Amino acid sequence: MSRADSLGEFEQSVLLAIAHLGDDAYGVSVRREIERRTQRTIAVGALYTALDRLERKGYVSSRMSDPTPERGGRSKRHFRLRAAGASALRQARARINRMWDGIEESEI
Amino acid sequence: MNWSTVEADRQAVVGDLVEEFTALDEQFGAERARRWFWHQAVASVIPGLRRRVREVSWLPGFRASTPPRHLASTLHDFSKDRVMNSVWQDVRFSWRTIRRRPLVTTVAVLSLVVGISMSAVVFSLLDAAVLSPLDVKEPRRLALVLNRRGPDNVNHNFSYPDFVDYRAGQRTFVDLVAYSRTDLTVRPPGGVAEVIHGELVSGSFFPTIGPRLIAGRGIVESDDQPGAAPVIVMNEVLWRRLFGDPRAFQPKSLLVNDREFAVVGVVEATFHGMTIGSNARLWGAVNQQQVLNPLSGANLLPRRGTSWLTIMGRLKPDATFETGAADLNRIEASLAPAMKRQEKRQLFLEPGEQGDSSLPERTALPLQLLLGAALLVLLVACANVANLLLARATDRGREIAVRTALGASRARISRLLLVETLMLGAAGSALGLLAAVWMAGLAVPLLSDYGRPVTLDVGLNWRVLLFAVATGVGSTILAGLAPVFNVSRSRPAGSLGEGGRGASAGPGGARLRRGLVILQFALSLALIVSAALLVRTLMNLRAIPTGFDLHHVALLSVDPVAAQYKAPRIRQYYADAEARLASVPGATAAGYGRVIPVGFGGSRTTLTVPRYQPVADEDMEINYNTVSPGYFAALGISIIAGRALTEGDIEGRPLVAVVNETMAKRYWPNGPAVGQIIHEGELTDPAIEVVGVARDVKYRMLREEARPSFYRPVGQRRPGPGVMHVRTAGNPATLMDTLRKTLAAVDPAVPIAEALTLRQQTDLNVNDERVAMTIGLALALAALLLAAVGLYGSMSYTVGQRAREIGVRMALGAVPGDVRRLVLGQGLRLAIVGSAAGVAIGIGLGRRIEDRLYGVSSVDIVSLVVSVAVLASVALVASWAPARRASRVDPVDVLRME
């Protein structure tokens, strides 16, 4: 299995957040979603770095929306989970599940 | 935050930050929002920078992945694929821009075409006349053998026995060759006799020198033996004219100097003989000298004392010019005792890649000066292009400002502008080169080598091509620099802020444009001043009194000696020719002369005058001419004492001579010259009585001091080839055809070498000056035209830009006349400032050509005044149309545009 296919933890979080948000996934909402669920603070720059990487891998797609007034007339960059991204997520989950097989949480 | 973020994402990222900041501000207050923002800003800089670094890097791993589409359109990217890609974008964009402005583009390209073609023409002449070696095998290993008898006594010729001995004894050369130029009379089957230049060559010539044969064979050793069958080799050009396609070659027979020769081979058209600029078309063996070079009629081959051959050698790979010369001097020393030579001579070698040619040395300096002038014209052209590009860049100020605001770097925008300039430059260079090849062909007939027409293969070769590319690239960069320079100084915010008013380049751009126009006028003026000096020189030279009736004489050169006639028959021929020519309607007199007037050469003899004591070092070798009785009337030379020569002055009667005024005054200052005695040679030689004194005429050339010379009757001297002089009532040029036909009818076996008017003949004397003047004038006019276009463009542009100001002035009461004066004044001011600088440069250029001037000083007030006047009127004409346009500005229209 090549390294390019494996997803880091943060990348998985980003992809899952986009999956949760559906049509409403853009910088602010993705960041809030992750912060809300993981209780971690995320830098915008780091988020966009990850998003770019995911887009290059073909896991998400993005498009610029119309500018909105609350953003000072700036556009949003909307993200959407692509089929390759969904499949990568499922593989990552399956991989980690196989590692958990046969181990009870209490045993650790 | 801003600079650490990739441009394309800036909107999204900053948008996100603003949105959250606002949300936090509303929920928790400004304090918390600010703290959050700063935290974000600091935390994002590092990953942001990392992304940015990745965007600009061209690591293979990165390139392999597909860039997101929105990044591909980024203005700022440097990966190699993308650079190529975006250069292509630039090219397409520039093409669209160029097509949108056809007039500007045409003017810019034409300016470059004029500048580049002018300099390429002069360069290709320089290349062909000065730089090119002979078209032979490895010309750099050829050495020309010369001998020196004293510090200033260098001789280029050797005798045939010298050549045979050098060749037999030498050890440092692959081989030695000997050759001699000659004029041959050729009578093709069923055609008319004509004179064709040729060379006599030794049997070693073809294998050693190696001109390329395209059919048959060259002259070989067995052809160059006493009694060998007469053979000849022909240049492709002549073969095509006489026999057609050389691919269907088979040996032909040809009458050369009335003997039958077999044409055994054809050399390539580009080989014109061993002299640069010559047009040798036939090659025969040295051993055929008595037939092919009969001027003296004698057999020169056994004569040790008659030097008539040029010797060249091809050095062996290990030999140098020094070892070669030492080798030959060794042989010369061993020969010397046997030769009874008065002076010892020292042999030396010179590079032989251009044969023994005077043209390269003679034309190098004038052509270099002209090339310098041509490059100045190119500079004027560059200024034009720069000006146009600058104006356009200013017009595009807004577009460029927008690009800058969107993140395009100055380097990126400079590249866009450079691509555009390069496209103009490429078009200009290509068209300029085409024009140059065409014009160079027209310029070659202007040149002549001491009256002989010059044959040069001008055209595309790698040197000319390299020069054109270099000037093209150089001028493009030069022209392209100005707008780029301007862009790198412009402030986008300013341009954007000016909104609909149409950006102006600011004071810097306008000053640069004015400076370019001033430069153009300065250079043009300098070139015009120089051209004016050359024009005055030519006028002065042409006005030199010659003593002849310049405008009513036709000259026809003939050579009855080539027809193998003996003296009585030749005299009869000249008598018949004189009678027939004089009776042609429109002709008033005719006469024979051995020496063509002002033809650079002539006959000289040592003179002894009884009772005259020459001062030390006085040159007693003086010019003379052998003439028929009709000669003086034909040329309009008046006899001022005694009598002219008559039909009675023939062999067996007392020997007589007519002397010129200078000679009469020099040798007999106290008494009449008529009745005095002179001797050609020593006192023991026959006495010749002076029977008349003729007015002085120019003998060898226009620029000579009056010198003694005398005339002898053709009836008392051995006749040679010569010139029939025909006096006409009207313009001799109109009668030339009839005269030629009449003369040809006298004896078809005698070829007419040349037919021209006396004015044309004297003009050959000023041919170098004429060439310099023609090319110099063409360059000056080109520069002036370019400067005029530059001024016109600049003024038009300024008027367009100042339309609003002019509208306001008119609204405030200025009348069209005021406006016109305003614009004309501005144009004239530029021209005057340019002229002032140009006068200084012009005086400098004048100093450079001082040696070439005649009767005019390098600082010539007339030339300066005329040039400034010409320049000022051109400036007025060029500003007139923009001025008129300005005066017709409708204030209402202009102000409504606000």
Chai-1 contact restraints between the chains, C-beta under 6 A:
chainA,res_idxA,chainB,res_idxB,connection_type,confidence,min_distance_angstrom,max_distance_angstrom,comment,restraint_id
A,G27,B,D16,contact,1.0,0.0,6.0,A-B,restraint_1
A,V28,B,D16,contact,1.0,0.0,6.0,A-B,restraint_2
A,V28,B,E19,contact,1.0,0.0,6.0,A-B,restraint_3
A,V28,B,E20,contact,1.0,0.0,6.0,A-B,restraint_4
A,A43,B,A43,contact,1.0,0.0,6.0,A-B,restraint_5
A,A43,B,S44,contact,1.0,0.0,6.0,A-B,restraint_6
A,V44,B,V13,contact,1.0,0.0,6.0,A-B,restraint_7
A,V44,B,D16,contact,1.0,0.0,6.0,A-B,restraint_8
A,V44,B,Q40,contact,1.0,0.0,6.0,A-B,restraint_9
A,V44,B,S44,contact,1.0,0.0,6.0,A-B,restraint_10
A,G45,B,S44,contact,1.0,0.0,6.0,A-B,restraint_11
A,G45,B,P47,contact,1.0,0.0,6.0,A-B,restraint_12
A,G45,B,G48,contact,1.0,0.0,6.0,A-B,restraint_13
A,A46,B,P47,contact,1.0,0.0,6.0,A-B,restraint_14
A,Y48,B,D9,contact,1.0,0.0,6.0,A-B,restraint_15
A,T49,B,P47,contact,1.0,0.0,6.0,A-B,restraint_16
A,T49,B,R51,contact,1.0,0.0,6.0,A-B,restraint_17
A,E55,B,P68,contact,1.0,0.0,6.0,A-B,restraint_18
A,R56,B,S65,contact,1.0,0.0,6.0,A-B,restraint_19
A,E70,B,E19,contact,1.0,0.0,6.0,A-B,restraint_20
A,E70,B,T22,contact,1.0,0.0,6.0,A-B,restraint_21
A,R71,B,G15,contact,1.0,0.0,6.0,A-B,restraint_22
A,R71,B,V18,contact,1.0,0.0,6.0,A-B,restraint_23
A,R71,B,E19,contact,1.0,0.0,6.0,A-B,restraint_24
A,G72,B,V18,contact,1.0,0.0,6.0,A-B,restraint_25
A,R74,B,Q11,contact,1.0,0.0,6.0,A-B,restraint_26
A,R74,B,G15,contact,1.0,0.0,6.0,A-B,restraint_27
A,S75,B,Q11,contact,1.0,0.0,6.0,A-B,restraint_28
A,R77,B,A12,contact,1.0,0.0,6.0,A-B,restraint_29
